[in-house]
Amino acid sequence: MKNPSYDTAVLKSEAARLGFSACGVAVADHVGEKVSAAFNNWLACGFNADMRYMEGNQEKRMDPRLLLPGAKSVVVVAMNYYPSKLIEKGHPQFAYYAYGKDYHDVMKSRLENLASSLGVVDVRYVKEEDDISQKHLGLICCDTVPMLDRYWAWRAGLGFIGKNTSLIIPGKGSYFFLGEIITDRSFTSYDQPLEFHCGRCEQCLHACPTGALGEPYRVDASKCLSYLTIENRGAIPDEYAGKMGDCIYGCDRCQQTCPHNRFAAPTSIEEFEPSEELLSMTADDWKQLTKEEYLRLFRGSAVKRAKYDGFKRNIDAALNGIDEA
């Protein structure tokens, strides 16, 4: 017989030891028709732009029990990435999440350690000859499976979803990566969702330079500078390129203006801190960046997702616009 329900307090203590800033547990079930309908409407409006992968696996995206048959719980964690050192004003800027090492790698290893402490084995690594009679099964997720990450963070009591669509943790802000462990393990207690706390504030909506936040709680990726400079493989439309300012990778404007982020504290995760070389790069340095320098500077970084050609496109769109101005 497998172990009984795991002590939720012990889980959260271990998560904190591993460097997670928050941890919660929700019952694994369907997200509900309201959430499902809202997501499908978002797709119908074309707000996912060219991210076609968002259109697949819809049944699984709405029910983690289809991702892991027999799932009982979803463990959700958040990891702070707010850097202790920021790129100086006047230098080309990056979204804060891209300052350090790729969060997929950093979080995955710690999620694996957390799963191990629960006696949970990731189903992707189970071999036919393995004896798992005393083990629980799980699926470790770090932006790698079709899940509504922010929804589950809300369901697990970590925070609430703001009008800018970011997960906001009360008293800590929104500069956090999210990860999950879907598991057939049960827990001694489950967390409750928080009420939304944006009130009448719409600073994030007004701060978006391209109008991607045309209404609260919905982002049009086709207008979002984060999408246009990272996921987008084509040219950046002139009407949006002219609004990049000095940011050459991603965009944090809707978070930077959020009053909840006055509580943001520097991360304790060393891997998320920027290198001195990144901090010292000038506009001229970026304009002259070679592919070899790009590969060296961003080895193990999330910036590699844009690829060299996409990154150079960003540099040209943002910095040439500044020169012409």
C-alpha positions in Angstrom: 0.0 0.0 0.0 1.3 3.5 -0.9 1.9 6.1 1.7 -1.1 8.0 3.1 -1.9 11.7 2.6 1.3 13.9 2.8 1.5 16.6 5.4 0.9 19.9 3.5 3.0 21.9 6.1 6.0 19.6 5.5 5.6 20.1 1.7 5.7 23.9 2.1 8.6 23.8 4.4 10.6 21.7 1.9 9.6 24.0 -0.9 10.9 27.0 1.0 14.2 25.1 1.7 14.6 24.5 -2.0 14.3 28.2 -2.7 10.6 28.5 -3.7 9.0 31.7 -2.6 5.5 30.3 -2.3 3.9 26.9 -2.5 0.2 25.7 -2.5 -1.9 22.7 -3.3 -5.1 22.4 -5.2 -7.4 19.5 -5.9 -6.8 18.2 -9.5 -10.1 18.6 -11.4 -11.6 20.3 -14.4 -11.1 24.1 -14.5 -14.8 24.7 -15.0 -16.9 25.9 -17.9 -16.4 29.6 -17.2 -12.6 29.4 -17.4 -12.8 27.0 -20.4 -15.2 29.3 -22.3 -13.0 32.4 -21.6 -9.9 30.7 -22.9 -11.7 29.5 -26.1 -13.0 33.0 -26.6 -9.5 34.3 -26.3 -8.4 31.9 -29.0 -11.4 32.8 -31.2 -10.3 36.4 -31.1 -6.9 35.5 -32.4 -5.2 36.8 -29.3 -2.7 33.9 -29.3 -1.2 35.4 -32.6 1.1 32.8 -34.2 1.3 30.6 -31.0 -0.6 27.7 -32.6 0.5 25.4 -29.8 -2.0 27.2 -27.6 -4.8 25.8 -29.8 -3.9 22.1 -29.3 -4.6 19.7 -26.4 -7.6 21.7 -25.2 -9.2 18.9 -23.2 -5.9 18.2 -21.4 -5.3 21.9 -20.8 -8.6 22.1 -19.0 -8.2 19.0 -16.8 -4.8 17.8 -15.4 -6.3 14.4 -14.8 -6.0 13.9 -18.5 -2.3 14.8 -18.4 -1.8 12.3 -15.5 -4.5 9.6 -15.2 -5.4 9.2 -11.5 -4.2 12.6 -10.5 -5.5 13.9 -7.2 -3.5 17.0 -6.6 -1.7 19.9 -8.2 1.3 21.3 -6.3 2.1 24.8 -7.4 5.3 26.7 -6.6 6.6 30.2 -7.4 10.2 31.3 -7.7 11.3 34.9 -7.4 13.4 36.3 -10.3 13.5 40.0 -9.4 17.3 40.9 -9.9 19.3 42.6 -7.2 21.2 44.6 -9.9 19.4 46.3 -12.7 20.7 47.4 -16.1 21.4 51.1 -15.8 19.0 53.6 -17.4 20.3 54.7 -20.8 21.5 51.2 -21.6 19.4 48.9 -23.7 16.9 47.0 -21.5 15.7 43.4 -21.0 12.7 42.0 -19.3 13.9 41.0 -15.8 13.1 37.4 -16.3 15.8 37.1 -19.0 18.6 38.6 -16.9 20.0 35.2 -15.7 19.9 31.6 -16.6 17.0 29.8 -18.3 14.3 29.3 -15.7 13.2 26.0 -17.2 16.5 24.5 -16.2 16.7 26.1 -12.8 13.1 25.3 -11.7 13.0 21.8 -13.2 15.9 20.5 -11.0 14.3 21.9 -7.9 10.9 20.6 -8.8 12.5 17.2 -9.3 13.9 17.5 -5.8 10.6 18.5 -4.4 8.9 15.6 -6.1 11.5 13.2 -4.7 10.8 14.4 -1.2 7.1 13.6 -1.7 8.0 10.1 -2.9 6.8 11.0 -6.4 8.3 9.7 -9.6 7.8 11.5 -12.8 5.9 9.2 -15.2 8.2 10.2 -18.1 11.1 8.5 -16.4 9.5 5.3 -15.2 10.9 2.2 -16.8 9.1 -1.0 -17.3 11.4 -2.9 -14.9 11.1 -0.2 -12.1 9.4 -1.2 -8.9 7.0 1.7 -8.1 4.7 -0.2 -5.8 5.5 2.2 -2.9 5.9 5.3 -5.1 3.4 7.9 -6.2 3.4 9.1 -9.8 3.6 12.7 -11.0 4.2 15.0 -13.9 6.7 17.9 -13.4 5.6 21.0 -15.3 7.6 24.1 -15.9 6.0 25.8 -18.9 6.4 22.4 -20.7 2.9 20.9 -20.7 -0.5 22.3 -21.7 -1.6 23.9 -18.4 -3.2 27.1 -17.3 -0.3 27.9 -15.0 -1.7 31.2 -13.5 -5.1 29.7 -13.0 -3.6 26.8 -11.0 -1.4 29.2 -9.0 -4.7 31.1 -8.1 -6.5 27.8 -7.3 -3.6 26.8 -5.0 -3.8 30.1 -3.1 -0.5 31.6 -4.2 -2.0 34.8 -5.4 -4.5 36.4 -7.8 -4.5 37.2 -11.5 -4.1 40.9 -12.1 -5.6 43.0 -14.8 -2.3 42.7 -16.7 -2.8 38.8 -16.6 0.2 38.3 -14.3 -0.1 36.2 -11.2 0.3 38.7 -8.2 1.4 37.4 -4.8 0.1 39.7 -2.1 3.0 41.4 -0.3 5.5 40.1 -2.9 4.5 41.3 -6.4 4.5 39.5 -9.7 8.1 38.8 -10.6 7.8 35.0 -10.3 8.2 31.9 -12.3 5.6 29.2 -11.8 5.9 25.5 -11.8 3.7 22.5 -10.9 3.7 18.9 -9.9 0.6 17.0 -10.9 0.4 13.9 -8.8 -1.7 11.0 -7.7 -0.7 11.8 -4.1 -3.2 13.4 -1.7 -2.5 15.9 1.0 -3.7 16.6 4.5 -5.1 20.0 3.5 -5.7 22.0 0.3 -5.4 25.8 -0.2 -8.2 28.1 -1.2 -8.2 30.7 -4.0 -7.7 34.4 -3.1 -10.0 37.2 -4.0 -8.8 39.5 -6.8 -7.2 42.8 -5.4 -6.8 45.2 -8.3 -9.8 47.3 -7.3 -10.2 50.3 -9.6 -6.5 50.4 -10.5 -5.8 50.3 -14.2 -2.2 51.6 -14.3 -1.0 48.5 -16.1 -3.5 48.9 -18.9 -2.5 52.5 -19.4 1.2 51.7 -19.3 1.1 49.2 -22.2 2.6 51.1 -25.1 0.9 49.1 -27.9 -2.6 48.7 -26.5 -2.1 44.9 -26.0 -4.1 45.2 -22.7 -7.2 46.6 -24.4 -9.4 45.4 -21.5 -8.7 44.0 -18.0 -7.5 40.4 -17.7 -7.0 39.8 -21.5 -3.8 40.4 -23.5 -3.7 40.4 -27.3 -0.3 38.7 -28.0 -0.2 40.1 -31.5 0.3 43.6 -30.0 2.4 42.6 -27.0 6.1 43.5 -27.2 7.0 40.4 -25.2 5.5 38.2 -27.9 6.7 40.4 -30.8 10.4 40.3 -29.5 10.5 36.7 -28.4 7.9 34.2 -29.8 7.3 36.1 -33.1 9.5 34.9 -36.0 8.6 37.6 -38.5 9.3 41.3 -38.7 8.1 43.6 -35.9 5.4 45.8 -37.4 6.5 49.4 -37.7 3.6 50.6 -35.6 4.8 48.6 -32.6 8.6 48.7 -33.3 8.4 52.5 -32.8 7.0 51.9 -29.3 9.8 49.5 -28.1 11.7 52.3 -26.4 15.1 51.0 -25.4 13.9 47.5 -24.6 15.5 44.9 -26.9 14.1 41.7 -25.3 10.6 41.4 -23.8 8.7 44.1 -21.9 8.0 44.7 -18.2 6.0 47.9 -18.4 2.7 46.5 -17.2 4.6 45.0 -14.2 6.8 47.9 -13.5 3.8 50.2 -13.1 1.9 47.8 -10.9 1.6 49.1 -7.3 1.9 45.5 -5.9 5.5 45.4 -7.2 6.6 48.0 -4.8 6.9 45.0 -2.5 9.3 43.2 -4.9 12.5 42.0 -3.2 15.7 40.8 -4.9 15.8 37.1 -5.6 18.0 34.7 -3.5 18.5 32.4 -6.6 22.0 33.1 -7.8 21.3 31.7 -11.3 18.8 34.5 -11.9 21.3 37.3 -11.4 22.8 39.1 -14.4 26.4 38.8 -15.4 28.6 41.9 -15.2 29.1 41.7 -18.9 25.3 41.9 -19.5 25.0 44.9 -17.2 27.8 46.8 -18.9 26.7 46.3 -22.5 26.1 49.6 -24.3 23.9 50.3 -27.4 27.0 50.2 -29.6 28.0 46.9 -28.1 24.6 45.4 -29.0 24.6 46.8 -32.5 28.0 45.2 -33.2 27.0 41.8 -31.6 28.2 38.8 -33.6 26.6 35.4 -33.6 29.5 34.0 -31.7 29.2 36.6 -29.0 25.5 36.1 -28.8 25.9 32.3 -28.3 28.6 32.9 -25.6 26.8 35.6 -23.7 23.5 33.8 -23.7 24.6 30.2 -23.2 22.1 28.7 -20.8 19.8 31.7 -21.0 16.2 32.1 -22.0 17.2 34.7 -24.5 18.3 31.9 -26.9 14.6 31.4 -27.6 14.6 34.4 -29.9 17.6 33.0 -31.8 20.3 35.3 -33.1 18.4 36.6 -36.1 15.4 37.4 -34.0 17.5 39.1 -31.4 19.3 41.2 -34.0 15.9 42.2 -35.4 15.0 43.5 -32.0 18.2 45.5 -31.7 17.7 47.0 -35.1 14.0 47.9 -34.5 14.6 49.4 -31.1 18.0 51.1 -31.3 17.8 52.3 -34.9 14.5 53.9 -33.9 16.1 55.7 -31.0 19.0 57.0 -33.2 16.5 58.3 -35.8 14.5 60.1 -33.1 
